[in-house]
Structures are given as C-alpha cells and as structure tokens.
Amino acid sequence: MVTQNSMKDSLIAFAQSRLERLEAQSLRRSLHPSARLENSMVVRGDKRLISFSDNDYLSLSQDPRVKEAAAHAALTYGAGAGASRLITGDNPLNAALEEHLAAKKGCEAALIFGSGYLANISTIPVLMRPGDLIVMDELAHNCMHMGARLSGAEIALFRHNDVADAASKLAQPATRKLLLTETVFSMDGDLAPLQDLAVLCEAQGAWLMSDDAHGLGIVETPNPAHIQMGTLSKAAGAYGGYICGPRALIDLLINRGRGLIFTTGLPPATLAAGLKALEIMAAEPKRRSRAMAHTAQFCKALGLPQPQSTIVPVIFGAAQAALDAAKALEDEGFLVTAIRPPTVPKDTARLRISFCTDHDEADVERLAQAVLKLRRRAA
Ligand SMILES: *Cc1c(COP(=O)(O)O)cnc(C)c1O
C-alpha cells in the first residue's frame, strides 16, 4: 500500500544520495552567512576576515555616497518596484541608468534587467532559434550556456580564446550565427581577443556578443561587440544586468525578452546605487588604478605575469587541495574562497583571488607571502 508520505521519502532519498555523491568528490557546497563591511572586511560567525574573494573591485558597494543614494531612493519611492517594468515598475532611475550605460559603451541604447544572469538567458533566445548556430568560448559563463540552450540553436564550443578554432566552428552553415565570449574571464582574469573576434564575425557573418561582467570599470578599452552585456553587481557594487546595443535590438528585447517581461523591475534603491556608482566610477579613475596596483603588487610577489584585470587564479588542481589552501589562508585571517567544478573545469580547482580599491598594501603583501608558502608546500 502506498503511504501518503512515500513520495516525500523518495524525494529526500534522492536529494541525500545526490549530496553524498558530491561530498565524496569534495564538491559539496554550503552557505556561510557573511556580513560584508567596509575595507573588504567580512564577519563570519566569530571570525573577522579580510576578503580577497569579492567582485566589488572598486569598493563601491561600501561607498557612503552609494549607500546614501540607495537609502534616499528607498525613502522616496519605496522598497520594491511594485510590478514588472512594462506595467508600473519602470522607475525613472532605469532610464537614467540606461542613458549612462549606452553613452559609456558607445551604443545607441541600453536595457536594464533584474540581473546579469537574467540579461543573458533572456537575450540569447530572442536572437537565436533552431537552425541557427551559437559559437562560444568554452569558458563562457554558465548563464551564456543556459541562454544558448534555451534558444534551441546548435551550440559549438571553441577552445578558450582560440580565434582559429572559433573560425572553424563558425564555418558550418546556419541561418543566423552568434559568437559569445566574455571580455574579462571571470575565473582566470584574462581578456578575450575581441578585435580579432570582431573581424572574424564580420567575415563569417556572425553577430558578436560579449559578457563584460568583470570588465565594467576595470577594462575600459573600446568594445567592438554588437551586443554588450554586463552587470552592476560587480565593480559597480550594486545589482542589475544590462544589454547595450542598437536601438532596434533594445526595442525587440523590450517586446520579446522573457526575463524582462515576466519579472518585477529592480527595487529603486538598487537602481539608485548603480547610478551613483557609475557616476563615481567615471569621476574617480584612481579607484581603478588602485585596484589594478594591488593586483600587480600581488602578481609581482608571486612571480606571475602582469595582470590584465583584478582577478588572479592560483590553480591547485584537486578540489580538496584548493579547499585545504582556502582553510590555511582563513587561519591567517584571509577569506579566499576555493572555486571548484562545475564553476571551473575538472582538475583546475583554484583559489580565485580578487583585488579591490580599499585593500591595504600591507595586507596584499601578507596574502602574497601566505600564498607563496602554500605553493611551496604543494610543489
Ligand atoms: C556574475 C556574472 C554574471 C551574472 O551577473 P549577475 O548580475 O550577478 O547575475 C554573468 N556573467 C559573468 C561572466 C559573471 O561573472
């Protein structure tokens, strides 16, 4: 006889067996309540740690002017947007942000989405359908992969930053073609050869779309991509995704982008924080040079090449080795999260170390010495 709880028991058994498998591979993850404070300080339980794991590269999430702008918008307009943007949720701060972003990126128009993830999974399926071809860098972010899958188009991956391989993948016939890459790769910190990819796309009849999540505010060279996606959740210290491109594309996304139409607009406080952060980013280039100087200081101490962004991977290979390294750094007062598959490819588990404006040179030096010690031990 079927008891009333047998399917609930089966659900629990399913979840537990999946979790046990992850545990056995050192791939089980868990949440750690983390109170982020000024100067890259994070309080976790009874520990105070200096974080080198944030994407808040310009330390703008903690800037008093950004916090003030968020508070003021909440007090003026309320805590939430109240509806989707196409109903009543299109707070005027959206248009102000879009204008700023379009001008910054040299594009006709921009469109704010709830997050970068939503921007990618909403935009790619508007452009591509079965019979079309998406060619993407193998290291492109999960939300580009998911957007590509949702579109139903044929997907071909090319070797990381390998333009010749991208060319061979683009050569197959298709109704429409789209090439996807990141401007700054999120887990490696290296840059895509965007100019070469743009030439290739022109020659092979493909649109070029770049994900600038880790480039905004950090790598400010002109971007030739036809579709420029990004987020306000990294160097802008706030939240919200965007697409910049031609006006007609933006109008089409307003009409067809599922993750714009069927979701609520961003809270006014979030929009105001993003806008203030972009203004500060433009007015204070020193913030960027400080973050880059900290990255360069670390790379020099470790004997690594000059960094291209604020992200430095230190690869350990095995997931457990990366976890052990993170634990050792925690014992020295640093928060550097181990990044494991599936976020990075198999056997490339790493410490992904990121540098911010408000880090202190002495702390960067101490971290470098601690990482050197770990590397010597692992060798
Ligand atoms: C973080 C990230 C996203 C998602 O942005 P959110 O606004 O945090 O959803 C997309 N692409 C890349 C490369 C990212 O690193």
Ligand as a Chemical Component Dictionary entry (heavy atoms), coordinates in Angstrom:
data_LIG
# 
_chem_comp.id                   LIG 
_chem_comp.type                 NON-POLYMER 
_chem_comp.pdbx_formal_charge   0 
_chem_comp.three_letter_code    LIG 
# 
loop_
_chem_comp_atom.comp_id 
_chem_comp_atom.atom_id 
_chem_comp_atom.alt_atom_id 
_chem_comp_atom.type_symbol 
_chem_comp_atom.charge 
_chem_comp_atom.model_Cartn_x 
_chem_comp_atom.model_Cartn_y 
_chem_comp_atom.model_Cartn_z 
_chem_comp_atom.pdbx_ordinal 
LIG C1 C1 C 0 28.464 37.317 -12.322 1  
LIG C2 C2 C 0 28.392 37.025 -13.762 2  
LIG C3 C3 C 0 27.185 37.064 -14.446 3  
LIG C4 C4 C 0 25.875 37.227 -13.743 4  
LIG O1 O1 O 0 25.694 38.525 -13.283 5  
LIG P1 P1 P 0 24.678 38.778 -12.084 6  
LIG O2 O2 O 0 24.278 40.202 -12.258 7  
LIG O3 O3 O 0 25.430 38.535 -10.821 8  
LIG O4 O4 O 0 23.526 37.833 -12.270 9  
LIG C5 C5 C 0 27.207 36.894 -15.811 10 
LIG N1 N1 N 0 28.346 36.667 -16.472 11 
LIG C6 C6 C 0 29.535 36.607 -15.852 12 
LIG C7 C7 C 0 30.762 36.368 -16.639 13 
LIG C8 C8 C 0 29.589 36.765 -14.466 14 
LIG O5 O5 O 0 30.755 36.661 -13.844 15 
# 
loop_
_chem_comp_bond.comp_id 
_chem_comp_bond.atom_id_1 
_chem_comp_bond.atom_id_2 
_chem_comp_bond.value_order 
_chem_comp_bond.pdbx_ordinal 
LIG C1 C2 SING 1  
LIG C2 C3 SING 2  
LIG C2 C8 DOUB 3  
LIG C3 C4 SING 4  
LIG C3 C5 DOUB 5  
LIG C4 O1 SING 6  
LIG O1 P1 SING 7  
LIG P1 O2 DOUB 8  
LIG P1 O3 SING 9  
LIG P1 O4 SING 10 
LIG C5 N1 SING 11 
LIG N1 C6 DOUB 12 
LIG C6 C7 SING 13 
LIG C6 C8 SING 14 
LIG C8 O5 SING 15 
# 
